[in-house]
Amino acid sequence: MKRTLYMIAILALVAGCSDPRAEAPATTTPPAESPATTTPPAESPATATSPAESAQQPTASAKPTEAQKAEIAKKYGIEKPEDPTDNVSVAVVVGFAQSQPEPASTPEAVPEPETPPEQDVLFNMMDIVNQSETAVEALLGTPIKTETGEWTLHRPEEKTTFTRHVYAAEIGEVKVIFIKGKAVRIEVKPKEAFTFPDDAIKAMRAAGLTVRDGLEPESGGTHFLDFAGIDGVYAVRVVEDLEGSPGNIGYIMIVTADRYT
């Protein structure tokens, strides 16, 4: 851009300097005439210059030499620009901009699986599922009550003996039936009041079971609800407390396998 402006300024000055009307005198004094002759009218400034002088003066269309450009620049104080570098820098910038990699697209967030809200666990029934009497006693202490009897197993049908221990735990009373040395039926009677049937899920969570929101019972009746698919056990039953506190949950029971129903 600077070089272009420089060339325009030089050409303009050359054109102005080469205009015959700019340097020609306003009037040309003709040579003295004899009295006998009449003085011819003065020629206009445009025709006063001789052909030889016109040939020596540069025209606006003539391309000035480097020496002429330098002389004109010195006379009028025009600074000659250095070799242009704008185009080079622009090309580098553009090339650099074009070489930038496109930003990687942000992957869509994958929703995390829904987890049940946290619930204060007062007792974890799963800790004693299928455990021995010794292991359960280590967790719950010495039973406060014990009874034995006969149990009929299903698929295949089989009669066997059982032992039921009752323990006093922080959550409340815990009853465990042992068949063939394993804890296969567990009942928890919570001290805390849970409304039946609205608080069924809340009560199961308090007993340490993993229950998702909105889980519907598999079956049930007026005073009990049976749930399936919880923590790998066969069934979980929630029973209303008809004797002590009607309208509240009486106990939560786990049955580990269908043979022990």
C-alpha positions in Angstrom: 0.0 0.0 0.0 2.8 2.4 0.8 4.6 1.7 -2.5 1.4 2.3 -4.4 0.8 5.7 -2.7 4.4 6.6 -3.4 4.1 5.8 -7.1 0.8 7.8 -7.4 2.5 10.8 -5.7 5.5 10.7 -8.1 3.3 10.4 -11.2 1.1 13.3 -10.0 4.2 15.5 -9.4 5.7 14.5 -12.8 2.4 15.3 -14.5 2.2 18.7 -12.8 5.8 19.6 -13.6 5.5 18.6 -17.2 2.4 20.8 -17.9 3.6 23.5 -20.3 1.1 25.9 -19.0 2.4 25.6 -15.5 6.0 26.8 -16.3 5.2 29.0 -19.4 5.4 32.8 -18.7 2.1 34.6 -18.5 3.0 36.7 -21.6 5.7 36.5 -24.2 7.4 39.7 -25.3 7.7 39.7 -29.1 10.8 41.1 -30.8 10.8 44.7 -31.7 9.3 45.5 -35.1 10.1 48.3 -37.4 7.8 51.3 -37.4 6.7 50.4 -40.9 5.2 47.2 -39.9 2.2 46.5 -37.7 2.9 44.5 -34.5 1.3 41.1 -34.9 -0.9 39.9 -32.0 0.9 38.0 -29.3 0.6 34.3 -29.5 -1.1 32.4 -26.7 1.2 30.7 -24.1 0.2 27.3 -25.4 1.9 28.1 -28.8 4.7 30.2 -27.5 7.0 27.3 -26.8 9.1 26.2 -29.7 9.0 22.6 -31.0 12.5 22.0 -29.8 11.6 23.0 -26.2 8.5 20.9 -26.3 10.5 17.8 -27.3 12.9 18.3 -24.4 10.1 18.5 -21.7 8.7 15.2 -20.3 5.0 14.5 -20.7 2.6 13.1 -18.1 2.5 9.7 -19.9 6.3 9.2 -19.8 7.4 6.8 -17.2 9.9 8.5 -14.9 13.3 6.9 -14.3 14.6 5.9 -10.9 16.9 9.0 -10.9 14.0 11.3 -11.7 11.9 9.7 -9.0 14.7 10.1 -6.5 15.1 13.8 -7.5 11.4 14.5 -7.2 11.2 12.7 -3.9 14.1 14.7 -2.5 12.7 18.0 -3.8 9.2 17.5 -2.3 10.2 15.6 0.8 8.5 12.3 -0.2 10.0 9.3 1.6 10.5 6.2 -0.5 8.9 3.2 1.2 10.9 0.1 1.8 10.1 -3.2 0.1 6.5 -4.2 1.1 6.2 -6.9 3.6 2.5 -6.6 4.3 1.6 -9.3 1.8 4.1 -11.7 3.3 2.8 -11.2 6.8 -0.8 -11.5 5.7 -0.1 -14.7 3.9 1.6 -16.1 6.9 -1.3 -15.2 9.2 -3.9 -16.5 6.8 -2.0 -19.7 6.3 -1.6 -20.1 10.0 -5.3 -19.5 10.6 -6.2 -22.0 8.0 -3.9 -24.7 9.4 -5.6 -24.6 12.8 -7.4 -27.8 13.6 -11.2 -27.6 14.2 -12.1 -28.0 17.8 -13.3 -31.4 18.7 -17.0 -31.7 19.2 -18.1 -32.2 22.7 -19.7 -35.7 23.1 -23.2 -35.8 24.5 -23.4 -36.5 28.1 -24.5 -40.0 28.9 -27.2 -40.0 31.7 -26.1 -41.9 34.7 -28.3 -44.8 35.9 -30.9 -43.8 38.3 -30.0 -44.7 41.9 -32.4 -44.8 44.8 -32.3 -41.9 47.2 -30.3 -42.4 50.3 -32.1 -43.7 53.3 -30.9 -44.1 56.9 -30.1 -47.8 57.2 -31.1 -49.0 60.7 -30.3 -52.6 60.1 -29.0 -54.6 57.1 -31.0 -57.7 56.7 -28.7 -58.9 53.9 -25.8 -59.2 56.3 -27.4 -62.3 57.9 -29.1 -64.0 54.8 -28.0 -67.6 54.6 -25.6 -67.2 57.6 -25.1 -69.7 60.3 -26.4 -69.3 63.9 -22.9 -68.6 65.1 -22.4 -65.8 62.5 -25.7 -64.2 63.2 -25.1 -64.3 66.9 -21.8 -62.5 66.3 -23.7 -59.7 64.6 -26.8 -59.5 66.8 -25.7 -60.9 70.1 -27.2 -63.7 72.1 -30.9 -64.3 71.3 -33.5 -63.3 73.8 -35.8 -66.1 72.9 -35.5 -69.4 71.0 -38.0 -72.0 69.8 -37.8 -75.1 67.6 -40.3 -77.0 65.5 -41.0 -78.9 62.3 -41.1 -77.3 58.8 -42.4 -78.6 55.5 -40.1 -77.7 52.6 -41.4 -77.5 49.0 -40.1 -78.7 45.6 -39.5 -81.4 46.6 -41.7 -81.6 49.7 -39.7 -82.5 52.7 -40.2 -82.3 56.4 -37.4 -81.0 58.5 -36.7 -79.2 61.8 -36.2 -75.5 62.3 -34.9 -73.2 65.0 -36.2 -69.7 65.5 -34.1 -67.1 67.4 -35.4 -63.7 68.5 -32.8 -60.9 68.8 -33.0 -57.4 70.2 -31.4 -55.1 67.7 -31.1 -51.3 67.3 -33.8 -51.3 64.6 -36.2 -53.3 66.7 -37.0 -57.0 67.2 -35.4 -59.4 64.7 -36.6 -63.0 64.2 -34.5 -65.5 62.3 -35.5 -69.0 61.2 -32.7 -71.4 60.6 -33.3 -74.5 58.5 -30.4 -76.9 58.0 -28.1 -74.5 59.7 -28.8 -71.4 57.5 -30.8 -68.2 58.1 -33.5 -68.6 55.4 -36.4 -66.5 56.8 -35.8 -63.2 58.5 -38.4 -60.8 60.1 -37.6 -57.3 61.2 -40.1 -55.4 63.4 -39.0 -51.7 63.4 -39.3 -49.5 66.4 -39.8 -46.5 64.0 -43.4 -45.9 62.8 -43.9 -46.5 59.0 -47.3 -45.9 57.5 -48.8 -48.9 55.7 -48.8 -49.1 52.7 -47.4 -45.7 51.8 -44.1 -46.2 53.6 -43.4 -49.7 52.4 -40.4 -48.7 50.3 -39.0 -46.5 53.0 -39.3 -49.2 55.6 -37.5 -51.8 53.3 -34.7 -49.3 52.8 -34.4 -48.8 56.5 -33.9 -52.5 56.9 -31.0 -52.4 54.4 -32.7 -53.5 51.2 -32.0 -51.8 47.9 -35.3 -50.7 46.5 -35.8 -48.4 43.5 -38.3 -45.6 43.5 -41.8 -46.5 42.4 -41.3 -50.3 42.8 -44.7 -51.9 42.6 -45.6 -55.1 44.6 -45.9 -58.3 42.7 -49.0 -59.2 44.7 -50.7 -58.4 48.0 -53.8 -58.0 50.0 -55.5 -55.6 52.3 -52.9 -56.0 55.0 -49.7 -57.2 53.2 -47.6 -56.5 50.1 -45.3 -58.9 48.3 -42.3 -57.6 46.4 -39.9 -59.5 44.1 -36.5 -58.8 42.5 -34.9 -57.2 45.5 -31.3 -58.0 46.3 -31.5 -61.5 44.8 -33.8 -62.9 47.4 -37.0 -64.9 46.5 -39.5 -62.5 48.1 -39.9 -59.6 50.5 -43.2 -59.1 52.3 -44.4 -56.0 54.1 -47.1 -56.6 56.7 -49.5 -54.2 58.5 -49.4 -54.2 62.3 -53.0 -55.2 63.0 -52.5 -56.0 66.6 -50.2 -53.3 68.0 -50.6 -50.3 65.7 -53.1 -50.6 62.8 -52.3 -48.4 59.9 -48.5 -48.8 60.5 -46.1 -51.5 59.2 -45.7 -54.4 61.6 -42.7 -56.1 60.1 -40.6 -56.7 56.9 -39.9 -60.4 56.1 -37.3 -61.9 53.7 -37.7 -65.4 52.3 -34.4 -66.5 50.6 -35.8 -69.2 48.4 -39.2 -70.6 47.3 -38.6 -73.9 49.3 -39.0 -71.9 52.5 -42.4 -70.3 51.8 
